[in-house]
Amino acid sequence: MKKIILLDGRSIPVTDKLLESLAPGRLRGRGVFETMRARNGTIFYLDEHLRRLSRGLRILRLPCPCPIRDFREQLARAVAARPLRNARLRLTVWRSGGGTHWAIVVVESRSLPAKKYQQGFAAQLVSFRRKLNGDRPYVKSLQYQAYLRAYERALRRGFDEALLISGKGTLLEGSRSNVFFFRKGVLFTPALRCGCLRGVTRQAVIRLARARGWKVREAEVDSGQILQAEEAFLTNAVRGLMPLTRIDDRMISRGRMGPLTRSLIKDYRRIEQRQVVRWP
């Protein structure tokens, strides 16, 4: 797998140990990160990711080690260093040892087979306790250990993702995704006030659904409601829209991708194909 790391602007040799130490939930320090996808050198929704990173730093009162616009050039440099058809990028800014540092990690992203999207993804409901922070939707924080544990536990049990449920039974988000479901002609997703991340792909899907004239409700929902969904899907920046066809031992949409989800995926991929980034 092709990999590259820029650390504080310097290209450094890549080792598995270093990659592990820079991962959210493993990296020691206080800061934020953004995960993005690039295809043939184009980074999708780059400006949205950089705006959220900037806002997260302000909320955490952390200085940025360079102007945010400079990260565009550094990301371009990293992508150009290892031309890849599909790449996953992670930009991290953190405070440690009295200084603020940044890193860009680029690795090859293997596309999942079409059959996986047709059959869909499976998720495990996980009780998740955390202090509700009003700034949570705008901070993609490195304090990621609880999310990482939930995800790894779900993987060990044969699931693709962990769906996080509050102590009151409120659906929050996936450990690395946002959650949507259709019920009675309405597209539901947990409201930001519940404490879920304001995902870049989440916002793109909401805009896309409303442009189609669909009713979208950002609301407090409980786990029982999603189990009664006609269709459901997950979103994140790397995988886009992922049909959710099993939650615990309950099948959604008869265990197959539903027609509404399929149409949204097609529209979303067309939007991605139109994105072009002109580097400075």
Wavefront OBJ file of the C-alpha trace (Angstrom):
o trace
v 0.000 0.000 0.000
v 1.368 3.421 -0.979
v 1.805 5.818 1.940
v 3.291 9.234 2.660
v 3.644 11.390 5.785
v 4.333 15.104 6.056
v 5.190 16.116 9.613
v 5.444 19.868 10.265
v 6.131 20.323 6.554
v 8.839 17.683 6.251
v 8.444 14.449 4.313
v 9.561 11.628 6.602
v 10.032 7.860 6.205
v 6.846 5.895 6.781
v 6.711 3.071 9.312
v 3.714 1.172 10.650
v 4.659 2.275 14.176
v 4.657 5.944 13.162
v 1.328 5.596 11.343
v -0.172 4.028 14.458
v 1.182 6.778 16.721
v -0.427 9.489 14.551
v -3.877 7.870 14.486
v -6.802 9.507 16.347
v -7.269 7.781 19.669
v -3.562 6.891 19.721
v -1.910 10.273 19.241
v -0.950 11.922 22.509
v -2.045 15.537 22.559
v -5.022 17.830 22.284
v -6.211 18.743 18.829
v -8.406 18.090 15.806
v -8.253 16.073 12.617
v -9.983 15.826 9.245
v -10.221 12.729 7.073
v -10.729 13.282 3.346
v -10.896 11.303 0.136
v -9.028 12.104 -3.060
v -9.604 10.643 -6.491
v -7.061 11.248 -9.253
v -5.671 14.213 -7.325
v -9.001 15.881 -6.499
v -9.801 16.171 -2.787
v -13.541 16.121 -2.233
v -15.130 18.921 -0.165
v -11.705 20.270 0.756
v -12.887 23.757 1.724
v -15.605 22.348 4.010
v -13.049 20.187 5.800
v -10.632 23.074 6.271
v -13.381 25.350 7.599
v -14.370 22.761 10.198
v -10.739 22.218 11.201
v -10.294 25.982 11.652
v -13.468 26.238 13.721
v -12.435 23.283 15.879
v -9.081 24.894 16.666
v -10.804 28.130 17.669
v -13.222 26.293 19.945
v -10.366 24.407 21.616
v -8.357 27.655 21.788
v -5.416 26.074 20.033
v -3.135 28.127 17.762
v -2.819 26.998 14.170
v 0.853 26.443 13.253
v 0.343 28.052 9.830
v -2.393 29.884 7.905
v -5.234 27.505 7.057
v -4.845 28.311 3.350
v -1.298 26.909 3.459
v -2.725 23.481 4.197
v -4.190 23.479 0.669
v -0.678 23.659 -0.777
v 0.648 21.029 1.642
v -2.204 18.659 0.820
v -1.540 19.186 -2.894
v 2.126 18.417 -2.290
v 1.274 15.226 -0.424
v -1.168 14.018 -3.094
v 1.265 14.823 -5.908
v 4.086 12.942 -4.171
v 2.187 9.654 -4.486
v -0.290 9.825 -7.391
v -3.150 7.485 -6.500
v -6.455 6.775 -8.180
v -8.104 6.619 -4.739
v -6.479 8.001 -1.610
v -7.426 8.631 1.998
v -5.908 11.737 3.577
v -5.833 12.736 7.220
v -4.805 16.228 8.317
v -4.126 16.516 12.059
v -3.239 19.567 14.156
v -2.387 19.080 17.831
v -0.703 20.620 20.846
v 1.961 18.600 22.606
v 5.162 19.299 24.524
v 4.657 23.056 24.533
v 4.303 23.304 20.750
v 1.663 22.937 18.056
v 2.293 20.393 15.323
v 0.583 19.166 12.186
v 0.730 16.059 10.059
v -0.678 14.891 6.745
v -0.969 11.165 6.159
v -1.836 9.817 2.705
v -2.574 6.147 2.122
v -4.089 4.234 -0.749
v -7.820 3.655 -0.318
v -9.052 0.328 -1.642
v -12.538 0.526 -3.107
v -15.030 -1.903 -1.658
v -16.619 -4.326 -4.122
v -19.970 -3.321 -5.594
v -21.451 -6.445 -3.998
v -20.713 -5.008 -0.549
v -22.825 -1.926 -1.273
v -25.606 -4.042 -2.739
v -25.740 -6.329 0.306
v -25.121 -3.441 2.683
v -23.313 -2.894 5.964
v -24.024 -4.286 9.420
v -23.903 -2.238 12.647
v -24.028 -3.045 16.336
v -25.907 -0.855 18.807
v -23.531 0.245 21.565
v -24.426 2.108 24.744
v -22.224 5.188 24.830
v -21.835 7.537 27.779
v -20.192 10.891 27.418
v -20.666 14.404 28.687
v -22.749 16.334 26.169
v -20.779 19.287 24.821
v -22.568 21.924 22.759
v -19.432 22.384 20.642
v -19.172 18.673 19.785
v -20.799 18.982 16.308
v -18.035 21.364 15.185
v -14.968 19.671 16.705
v -13.555 16.493 15.185
v -11.441 15.876 18.246
v -8.408 13.684 18.837
v -10.106 12.581 22.079
v -11.275 9.561 20.128
v -10.474 6.633 22.391
v -14.077 5.744 23.261
v -15.093 5.800 19.603
v -12.126 3.640 18.671
v -12.950 1.071 21.362
v -16.577 0.874 20.218
v -15.502 0.415 16.590
v -12.909 -2.262 17.362
v -15.395 -4.160 19.544
v -17.961 -4.103 16.727
v -15.384 -5.388 14.241
v -14.443 -8.290 16.522
v -18.114 -9.292 16.636
v -18.449 -9.339 12.870
v -20.019 -5.898 12.315
v -18.827 -3.066 10.073
v -19.687 -0.196 12.417
v -20.876 0.671 15.930
v -24.027 2.785 16.325
v -23.747 4.829 19.502
v -26.757 5.113 21.811
v -26.931 7.508 24.774
v -27.872 6.380 28.275
v -31.421 7.590 27.526
v -31.615 5.468 24.386
v -31.112 8.369 21.961
v -29.398 7.526 18.692
v -26.227 9.636 18.329
v -24.034 8.587 15.399
v -21.707 5.859 14.216
v -18.224 5.571 15.682
v -16.927 6.944 12.375
v -20.076 7.890 10.491
v -23.368 9.758 10.581
v -26.665 7.868 10.435
v -29.762 8.329 8.241
v -32.953 6.340 7.836
v -36.215 6.520 5.920
v -39.550 6.076 7.632
v -42.984 6.866 6.174
v -41.509 8.993 3.404
v -39.306 11.115 5.691
v -35.508 11.043 5.846
v -34.396 11.188 9.502
v -30.968 11.884 10.987
v -29.984 12.700 14.604
v -30.035 16.435 15.320
v -26.784 18.205 16.139
v -28.135 19.021 19.614
v -27.927 15.286 20.356
v -24.141 15.618 20.146
v -23.373 14.060 16.768
v -20.646 15.412 14.513
v -21.696 17.830 11.774
v -20.212 15.592 9.111
v -19.234 17.084 5.763
v -20.905 14.219 3.897
v -23.907 14.459 6.250
v -24.458 18.074 5.219
v -24.013 17.253 1.524
v -26.646 14.513 1.754
v -29.124 16.795 3.560
v -28.705 19.414 0.805
v -29.081 16.777 -1.890
v -32.231 15.266 -0.354
v -33.880 18.659 0.091
v -33.016 19.614 -3.480
v -34.955 16.527 -4.540
v -37.950 17.840 -2.612
v -37.727 15.188 0.090
v -38.694 15.954 3.674
v -35.651 15.795 5.965
v -35.966 15.822 9.749
v -33.012 16.428 12.047
v -34.489 15.169 15.300
v -33.998 13.263 18.512
v -34.630 9.640 17.625
v -34.255 6.468 19.637
v -32.874 3.082 18.690
v -36.376 1.635 18.330
v -37.178 4.058 15.512
v -34.213 3.092 13.348
v -35.007 -0.596 13.881
v -38.387 0.118 12.267
v -36.836 1.953 9.309
v -37.738 1.084 5.736
v -34.187 1.944 4.617
v -31.068 3.222 6.362
v -27.560 4.278 5.454
v -24.336 5.633 6.949
v -22.179 8.478 5.659
v -18.540 9.434 5.966
v -15.980 11.252 3.859
v -14.070 8.191 2.653
v -16.879 5.723 1.876
v -19.604 8.203 0.964
v -23.054 6.649 1.457
v -23.117 3.095 2.816
v -26.426 1.176 2.840
v -27.189 -0.077 6.353
v -29.030 -3.390 6.031
v -28.519 -5.021 9.430
v -28.554 -3.656 12.979
v -27.683 -6.282 15.577
v -29.827 -9.237 14.442
v -32.495 -7.066 12.755
v -32.621 -6.806 8.964
v -33.348 -3.414 7.358
v -34.815 -3.199 3.845
v -34.889 -7.023 3.686
v -31.106 -7.106 3.942
v -30.528 -5.300 0.628
v -29.864 -1.750 -0.526
v -33.179 0.099 -0.838
v -34.273 2.112 -3.925
v -34.192 5.518 -2.194
v -30.679 4.889 -0.882
v -29.579 3.704 -4.321
v -30.852 6.883 -5.994
v -29.096 9.088 -3.420
v -25.829 7.223 -3.932
v -26.032 7.798 -7.695
v -26.696 11.518 -7.214
v -23.907 11.854 -4.659
v -21.382 10.171 -6.958
v -22.368 12.470 -9.828
v -21.714 15.481 -7.585
v -18.289 14.098 -6.657
v -17.400 13.650 -10.321
v -18.067 17.354 -10.943
v -15.711 18.529 -8.196
v -12.466 20.065 -9.403
v -9.864 21.673 -7.156
v -7.559 24.273 -8.715
v -4.441 24.371 -6.594
v -2.695 27.689 -5.916
l 1 2 3 4 5 6 7 8 9 10 11 12 13 14 15 16 17 18 19 20 21 22 23 24 25 26 27 28 29 30 31 32 33 34 35 36 37 38 39 40 41 42 43 44 45 46 47 48 49 50 51 52 53 54 55 56 57 58 59 60 61 62 63 64 65 66 67 68 69 70 71 72 73 74 75 76 77 78 79 80 81 82 83 84 85 86 87 88 89 90 91 92 93 94 95 96 97 98 99 100 101 102 103 104 105 106 107 108 109 110 111 112 113 114 115 116 117 118 119 120 121 122 123 124 125 126 127 128 129 130 131 132 133 134 135 136 137 138 139 140 141 142 143 144 145 146 147 148 149 150 151 152 153 154 155 156 157 158 159 160 161 162 163 164 165 166 167 168 169 170 171 172 173 174 175 176 177 178 179 180 181 182 183 184 185 186 187 188 189 190 191 192 193 194 195 196 197 198 199 200 201 202 203 204 205 206 207 208 209 210 211 212 213 214 215 216 217 218 219 220 221 222 223 224 225 226 227 228 229 230 231 232 233 234 235 236 237 238 239 240 241 242 243 244 245 246 247 248 249 250 251 252 253 254 255 256 257 258 259 260 261 262 263 264 265 266 267 268 269 270 271 272 273 274 275 276 277 278 279 280
